[in-house]
Amino acid sequence: MSGLPACTNSDEPVGYHALEGYVGRHQVGADADQWIEMLNGGGEWERTGLIFGYLDDRGECEKAIAGLKQENYARQYRCSPANVRSGTKG
């Protein structure tokens, strides 16, 4: 069985789409959180990692991608903003 376990706290996400929604509404720190996305075999971008809590989340995301590309240079990765621009912080 894969995925996130069921949570008893109604504020916590359950499942992939719930996690995306929760992260979208709850920025951690002063800078916008960043998704690490990977281009899959079907030509779609998949969210596979999340960078948060740094002074420069985008910069840290780019560093993480550089490390991923060292291990799998044929893969395409990108960073994308994870939070809705509402100014909320979690």
N, C-alpha and C positions, 0 to 999 in steps of 0.2 A: 504494500500500500504506500502511495506517495502523497505528497502535498502537506499542507499544514494541518496539525491536529485541531480538533474542535476546541474552542475556547469558551470558558464560562463567563468572561467579561464581555458584555455586549459591545464595548468600544474596540475590541480587538478583531482584526480581520480573520476570515476563514476562507481560504482558497485564493487562487491567483488574482482574479478580478477584484476581489475584496481588498487584497493587499495593495493593488494599484490605486484603488479609490482612496484607501486610508492614507497612503503616502502622498497622494495628490493634494490632500487637505491638511497635512501635518508636516510642515517644514521643520527640520532639525537644525538649529543654529542660525547664523545670520545670512548665510549664502544658500542659494537654491540647491536642493539636493539634485543628484544626477543619476539617471539610469545608465547602466552599461547595456548596450544593445548589440546583438550579434545577428548578422544576416544568415538566415537558415537556408537549407537546400531548396525550399519552395520560393525563395526570393522575398521573404517577409522578414521584417526586423522583429526579433524576440528580445524581451527584457530579461537579462540573465544576471544582473548585478545591480547593486545600489550603493552609491557613495553619498555619505552625509556626515555632518558634524565638523568639517574642516573650514578654515577661513576661505579657502578657494576650492570648493567642491569640484568645479569644472576642471581645474588644473590637476587635482588628484585623480579624477576620472581618466584624464588623458594619460597620466602616469600608469594607472592600472591597465589601460588598454595597451600601452607599450610593452608591459610585462606579458600580457596575454599573447600578443603578436610574436614575442620571442619563442613561445612554446608552440604556437600554431600560426605561422606566418601566412598561410593561405586563407585564413578566416578574415572576414571584414567585421570591424567593430565600430561603434560610434557612441558618443555621449549624447543624452537628451535630457532636458529639464524634467524633473519628476513632480514638481509642485505646481498647483494652480496659482496664479498670481493674485491671491487674496490677502497675502501678508500674514497668514496664520502660521503659528509656530507650535510645535509639539514638544 
